[in-house]
Amino acid sequence: MEKCSICGREYPEAALKKMVQISGRKAYLNKICPACQAIVLNNPNYYYLEENKKNG
């Protein structure tokens, strides 16, 4: 169980989405719950984090 970066409620790790918040010249990694994703998606400062997987 991990906490949502916005509301602070605990959710299973699989339910949280990793998103990057751009603020000024800095980027912050946030874990967002399904309820807060609807709010965050309308904010242009948040982007989904895409992780590249290496084969091998």
C-alpha positions in Angstrom: 0.0 0.0 0.0 1.3 3.4 -0.9 -0.1 6.9 -0.5 -1.4 9.1 -3.3 0.7 12.3 -3.7 -2.4 14.5 -4.0 -5.0 13.2 -1.4 -2.8 11.1 0.8 -5.1 8.1 0.9 -3.5 4.6 0.7 -4.0 2.5 -2.4 -2.4 -0.7 -3.7 0.7 0.1 -5.8 -0.9 -1.3 -9.0 -3.7 1.3 -8.7 -1.4 4.3 -8.6 -0.1 5.9 -11.8 3.3 7.4 -11.9 3.2 11.0 -13.2 5.7 13.7 -13.5 4.9 17.2 -12.4 6.8 20.1 -14.0 7.1 23.1 -11.8 9.4 25.9 -13.0 12.6 24.2 -14.0 12.1 21.2 -11.7 10.3 17.8 -12.2 8.7 15.8 -9.4 7.7 12.2 -9.5 4.2 11.7 -8.1 2.0 8.7 -7.6 -1.6 9.5 -8.4 -4.7 7.5 -7.4 -7.6 6.9 -9.8 -9.8 9.5 -8.1 -7.2 12.3 -8.4 -6.3 11.4 -12.0 -9.5 13.1 -13.3 -8.3 16.3 -11.6 -4.7 16.0 -12.7 -5.4 15.2 -16.3 -6.8 18.7 -16.8 -3.6 20.2 -15.5 -1.0 20.9 -18.2 1.9 20.5 -15.6 1.4 16.7 -15.2 2.5 14.0 -17.6 2.4 10.2 -17.5 5.8 8.7 -16.8 6.8 6.2 -19.5 9.4 3.7 -18.4 11.5 2.0 -21.1 12.1 -1.7 -20.6 15.4 -3.2 -21.9 15.4 -6.6 -23.5 18.1 -8.9 -22.4 
